[in-house]
């Protein structure tokens, strides 16, 4: 959906896109995600954790505290969602970051921003950590036995991308990245249902894109994916309600199935778990 070629040493502009979903604002400014995290000390390492369950009030108060310092240098922090924060520096910057999902549970030191301006961002991160360490909000959370938001994680920096024409009649999704891209491309969006039944009944004519969340590796999750989505959709293909089904995974292989595939009797079916294990 994104136009142009992304340089290997640049980020996908996740922040600018998800900000469209969270704030309803479309602009050409350079934004980076600055999501609240908890860094747990382990000897000479700092291990990153998420899932802090911040309230909207917590997020707003923390952002207000940090903005008092950031404003001096012309930087800005927005916290429209308790888990998704956005930072705008005083100008475009040259860094490459590590996506938050890839940093969870790992030592942050080898994953910090890289590039020509990395020193600026490392210094900024240290400053924010000091401010968060002394925050009244975090002090209250710790007194209540909850983890503090003692750091932020920079990732997904950039400006809104140019979008190529796409042929999706509709998109079914809940994640902010898909919703932001759909809005930018002016594609109708539907909330992701619990299973394929509802989406089949409401599907528009033409190609429909269904964006499922992370299926994980647990057998019960994969079984739910098979029972709730793949099997009903395959039956719809057999019944002629759909011309074909394409499954695209971020783990590797992609699969396309049409009615004529059922006559390939020489190909033995493989459970979904076997493909996931091989990926």
N, C-alpha and C positions, 0 to 999 in steps of 0.2 A: 504494500500500500504506500510505502514511503518512496518518494522519488529521489533520484540521484544515488551516488555510491557513498557509503560510509567509509571514511578512512579507518584503517586498522587500529590507529592510536587515538580514536575519538569515541565518545560515548553515544549510545542511542539516547535521544533527547526525551527520556522518560518523564523527567520533571515537567517540562513544558507541556507535554501531552496530558499527563494526569491532572495537571493544574486546571486544564480546561474542564475536566469533570468535576473537580472539587470546588472550583471558584467560579466557573462559568465565564472565564475571561480569556479572550483570544488576543494575544499581542505578539510582538516580535522580540521581546526581551530575552536575555540569557538567564535561565533558571537552573538550579540544581536541587535535587532532593536533599534535605537535611533532616532525616527522620530521627526521632528520639530513640535512643537505645540505652542499654545498661551494659557497662564494661566490668567484667568480673576479674579481679586480679588472680593470676595463677603463677606464682614465682616471678619469672621475668616476662610473663605474657599477660595480655589483656584480652580476654575472650568475650566476644560480642553476643548479646542476647536481645531478643525482642519480646513482644507480648507483655508490655508493661501495664496494659489496661488503664491508660491515662484517661481521665475524664476530659470533656470539652473545656471545662473550667481550668483544669490543670494545664492543658496545652496552651490556652490563651494567656494564662498568667506567666508561664515559663517563657513564651515568646515575647511578652511585654518586657520581662526582665532582661532578656538577651538583646532586644532591640535598643535598649537604652545605651548599650555599649556599641552595637553595630552601627547605629546612626551617625556616630562620630566620624566614621570612615565612609559614609555613604552607602552602607550595606543595609539590606532589608530582609527580615524573616517573616514569613506568613505561616500560620498554623490553622488552616481551615478544617483539618481533620486530626483527631488525636494521634494517629499513627503516621500521617503524611504531612511533612513540613516542607516548606519551599524557601530557598535562599536566593537572593539576587545580589551579586557583588556590584561594585561601582563600575564595572565594564566587563566585556567578554574576557575569558580567561582560558589558558591552555593547560588543561589537565585531563587525565584519563582516570576513571574511577572503577571501583569494584562494585557490581550490583549488590544490594543489601542481601538478597537471598543466598548469594554465594559466600557472604561473610559471616552468616549466623553460625555460631558454635566454633569459630576459628579465632586465632590470634590476629589482631588487627594490624600489627606492625608491617608485615609484608603486603598488606592489602590497602594501605593508605594511598591517597591521590598521587599520581605520577605525572611528570611532564615539566615543561618549562616553568610553570608557576606553582610547582608543588610546595615550595617552601612557604609561600604565602598562605596556602591552605592548611599546611601543618601547623603554622603559627596560629591561624584563626581557630583551628580545632582545639588547640591547647587553651586558648583564651576562653572559649565557650565552656570547656570542661571545668575550668576554675570557677566561672560564674555559676555553673550548674551545681558545683560542689557546695557552694554557699547559699543556694537558693532556699528561701523559706518553704516553697512548695515541696522540694525534695526532702527537706528536714521533716515536714509534716508526714510525708509518705513513709519515711523510714520509721518514724515514731509509731506509725500504724502497722509496721511490719511488712510494708510493701517496698518493692524495688524502686529506687530513684531513677529518674532519667538523667544519668550522670554524663551523657555525651550525646552527640548527634552523629549521623553517618552520611557523608556526602556521596552522592551517586546520581547517575543519569542526567548529567548536565548538557545544556544546549538550547538551541532555539527551535521553534516549531518547524517540522519538516515540510518540504513540498510533497504533495500527494499526487500519485498517478491515478488515472481513472481506474475504477474497479467495477466489477459486474455483480456485486452482491445486492440482491433484492432486499435483504434484511439481515441484521446481525442479532444474535441471541447471546447476551453476555451480562455479567455483573461486575467484572474487574474494571478498575478505573482506566487502565491503559486502552482496552478495547473500546470503552465508552467514549473516551476522548478522541480516538482515531475515527470512530463512527461519526461523531459530531462534526469533525473537521471535513470529512468526506461527504457529509449530508446524506448519510445512509440511515434508514429507519432502524431503531433499536428496540428490542423487546427484552424484558427481564428473563434471565435464565430459569426455566422451570425445573421441577424436581426430576423429571424424566422426559423421554422423547415423545410421550403421548401427546402432551399439550402442544408442544412445538409443531408436531406433524399436523394437528388439527388447525393450527393458526398460520402455518407456513404460507408465505407469499409465493406466487409463481416465480420461477427463476431460481437462481442459486442462493441458498441460505447458508450463513456461516454461524456455527454454534461454537462458542469458546468456553471450554470446560476448564475448571481450575486444576491445580496440581493433583494428580491421582495418587501420588505417593507410591510406595512399594508394598504396602500391606495387602495381603490377599483379599480381605473383606472389601477394601476400597476398589480393587480391580474387579472383584465380583460384582459390585454395585454398578460400576461403569459398564460391564458387559450386560448385566440384566436390565438396567434402566435405560441404557442408550443404544449400545451396539446391536443387541438382538432385536429390539423393536424397529430400528432403522433398517436392518437387513430384511426383516419381514416386509417392510414397506417397499423395499426395492423389488422383492419377489412378487408382491401384489401389484406392481406397476404404479404405486403411488409416488415413487421417486425413480428417476432415471438412473442415478448412481449415488454412491456414498464414498467420500474420500476422508480418510482419517490421517491427520498430520500430527506428528508428535515432535516435541522439542528435544526428545532423547535420541532421535536418529531416523528410523525408517518411516515412510509414508505408505499408505495402502489405499487402493481404489477398487471398489467393488460395484459391478453392474449385474444385470439379470443373467447375462451370458456366462458369468463366472461360475454359476452353480453347475454348469455342465462339465467343468474341469474336474472330472471324477478322479483323475490320476494324482491330484494334489491333496494330500492329507491335511485336514484342519489342524491348526496349532493353537493352543490356549494363549490368551493375551499375556499371561505371566511369563511365558517362554520368550516372547519378544522383548519384554521389559528387562528380563535378566540378561539378555544378550546385548542390550543397548549400552 
